[in-house]
Amino acid sequence: MSRHPSSAPQHESVAAATAASRVSAHKLIVALLCATALSLLLALATAAVANAGVPSAAFSIADTTLVASPDGGFDYTVWLRDASNMPIANATIVLDFTTAPGIQLCSTQDTDLDGKLLMTSDELGHATFHVKAGGSSTGVVTVGTSLDVFAHAHPRTTDLDGDHDVDAVDQAALNALVGTAGPAGDLDENGTVDSADVAIESAHVGGTCTATPAVLATWGALKASYR
């Protein structure tokens, strides 16, 4: 039996078409895989950018109590860390006292009188404030950045009457609180107003927004001495 003369070219055309189809399919699969990988990389990069510089409440550190005095004799340190527990450097840390009515910041520190104090975090993501303020409040100070709030701190001061100096009136007010749980007057944050708080108060007598007492022991040293 003789083969039809056109069958060989037809076979070759079908084989060529099949091979071309396979090549096209392979190219399509490769293109889809590349597009998927690129999309994943872009998503990861976007997530990283979105999280960079955003403080994490889980990893950032700020004391829930903020002690202040007109002379600025107390430290309040904030550590900024993101969701990856990495320090956030060169971020503006904001202490907002507008949510703690009754606390009066010294105008020498709060020069624009907006009730907020700002500092820039260092390369380790930390900044230490020396808050100059007086008064008392049942509110809280919000702690965060321009992007987010991650903590709240309960304020208390040595200047109980809020007139921006620490004097005999403030000493008498604190003495009247001895034996109570505070929070007003509990300057060492141990849950009660006691002799240690009286000693801390005495160390700040004479302090104002522009003057520091001649002899001013550190808060940590006083706590160590009276515990």
C-alpha positions in Angstrom: 0.0 0.0 0.0 1.4 3.4 -0.9 1.6 6.3 1.7 -0.3 9.4 0.8 2.4 11.9 -0.3 1.1 14.6 2.0 1.0 12.6 5.2 4.7 13.2 6.1 4.5 17.0 6.0 1.3 16.9 8.0 3.0 14.8 10.7 5.9 17.2 10.8 3.5 20.2 11.0 1.6 18.6 13.9 4.9 17.7 15.7 6.2 21.3 15.2 3.0 22.8 16.4 3.0 20.5 19.5 6.6 21.4 20.3 5.9 25.1 19.9 2.8 24.8 22.2 5.0 23.1 24.8 7.6 25.9 24.6 4.8 28.5 24.9 3.3 26.7 27.9 6.7 26.5 29.5 7.3 30.2 29.0 3.9 31.0 30.4 4.5 28.9 33.5 7.9 30.5 34.0 6.4 34.0 33.6 3.6 33.1 36.1 6.1 31.9 38.6 8.3 35.0 38.2 5.2 37.2 38.6 4.2 35.3 41.7 7.6 35.6 43.2 7.8 39.3 42.4 4.4 39.9 43.9 5.5 38.1 47.1 8.7 40.1 47.3 6.8 43.3 46.8 4.3 42.4 49.4 7.1 41.6 51.9 8.9 44.8 51.1 5.7 46.8 51.5 5.0 45.1 54.8 8.6 45.9 55.9 8.2 49.5 54.9 4.8 49.8 56.6 6.2 48.4 59.9 9.5 50.3 59.8 9.4 53.2 62.2 6.1 52.2 63.7 6.5 51.5 67.5 5.3 48.2 68.8 3.5 48.2 72.1 4.8 44.7 72.7 8.5 45.7 72.4 8.7 49.4 73.1 9.4 50.3 76.7 8.0 53.2 78.8 7.3 53.3 82.5 3.6 53.4 83.4 4.4 56.0 86.0 5.9 59.4 85.2 7.4 61.4 88.1 8.1 65.1 87.5 9.3 68.1 89.3 9.7 71.8 88.3 13.5 71.4 88.5 13.4 68.4 86.1 15.2 66.2 88.6 13.6 62.9 87.5 14.4 60.6 84.5 11.7 59.3 82.2 13.2 57.0 79.6 11.4 55.7 76.5 12.7 52.9 74.3 11.3 52.6 70.8 11.2 49.3 69.0 9.3 48.1 66.0 7.3 44.8 65.5 10.6 43.0 64.7 12.0 44.2 68.1 14.5 46.4 66.3 15.3 49.9 67.7 13.8 52.9 65.9 16.4 55.6 65.6 15.8 59.3 64.8 12.1 59.1 65.6 10.2 61.9 67.4 9.0 60.6 70.7 6.0 62.5 72.0 4.8 62.9 75.6 1.3 64.3 75.5 0.1 65.9 78.7 -3.2 67.2 77.3 -4.8 63.9 78.4 -3.6 64.6 82.0 -5.5 67.8 83.0 -4.0 69.3 86.2 -0.4 68.7 85.2 1.2 72.0 84.3 4.4 71.9 82.2 6.9 74.6 82.8 6.9 77.1 79.9 10.7 77.0 79.9 10.3 73.5 78.5 7.0 73.6 76.8 7.8 76.8 74.9 4.8 76.6 72.5 2.4 75.8 75.4 0.8 72.9 73.5 1.1 70.5 76.5 3.5 68.2 74.6 7.2 67.4 75.0 9.3 66.0 72.1 12.6 64.3 71.8 14.4 62.4 69.1 15.4 58.8 69.7 19.1 58.0 69.4 20.7 55.1 67.4 19.5 52.7 70.1 15.9 54.0 69.8 15.9 55.6 73.3 15.4 59.1 74.8 15.4 60.3 78.3 13.1 63.1 79.4 13.5 65.3 82.4 10.0 66.6 82.7 9.6 70.0 84.4 6.1 70.2 85.7 3.8 70.5 88.7 0.3 69.7 89.8 -1.6 66.5 90.0 -4.0 64.6 87.7 -6.1 61.5 87.6 -5.5 61.4 83.8 -2.7 59.8 81.9 0.2 61.0 79.7 0.1 59.4 76.3 3.5 58.1 75.1 4.2 57.5 71.4 5.4 59.1 68.1 3.8 61.2 65.5 2.6 57.9 64.0 1.2 56.0 66.9 0.6 55.9 70.7 2.0 52.8 72.4 1.9 53.5 76.2 0.2 55.6 78.9 1.9 56.9 82.0 0.2 58.0 85.3 1.8 61.3 86.3 2.8 62.6 89.8 4.9 65.5 90.9 6.8 67.0 93.8 4.9 70.3 93.2 1.5 69.2 94.5 -0.1 72.6 94.4 1.0 73.2 90.8 2.6 76.6 91.3 5.9 75.6 89.8 7.9 75.6 92.9 8.5 73.0 95.6 8.1 74.6 99.1 6.8 74.1 102.6 3.2 74.1 101.2 4.0 71.0 99.0 5.9 69.4 101.9 2.8 69.8 104.1 0.5 68.4 101.4 2.7 65.4 101.0 3.0 64.8 104.8 -0.8 64.7 104.8 -0.7 61.9 102.3 1.7 59.7 104.3 0.1 56.3 104.9 -2.1 56.5 101.9 -1.7 54.5 98.6 -1.3 57.7 96.6 -0.9 57.9 93.7 -0.3 61.6 94.5 2.8 61.8 96.7 4.0 58.3 95.9 7.2 59.5 94.3 9.1 56.2 94.5 6.2 54.2 93.0 6.1 51.6 95.8 2.4 51.8 96.3 2.3 53.8 99.4 3.3 57.3 100.6 5.9 56.9 103.2 9.2 58.3 104.7 11.0 57.6 101.5 8.6 59.9 99.6 9.1 62.6 102.3 12.8 62.4 101.8 12.5 62.6 98.0 10.2 65.6 98.4 12.6 67.3 100.8 15.5 66.9 98.3 13.5 69.0 95.8 12.5 71.8 98.1 13.6 75.1 96.6 13.4 73.8 93.0 11.5 75.8 90.4 11.3 75.8 86.6 14.5 77.8 86.4 16.3 76.8 89.6 17.6 73.5 91.0 18.0 72.9 94.7 21.6 73.3 95.9 21.7 69.7 97.1 19.7 67.3 95.0 20.1 63.6 95.5 19.2 61.4 92.6 15.9 59.5 92.7 17.6 56.1 92.4 20.0 56.9 95.2 17.2 58.0 97.5 15.2 54.8 96.7 18.3 52.7 97.5 18.8 54.5 100.8 15.3 54.1 102.1 14.5 50.5 101.0 
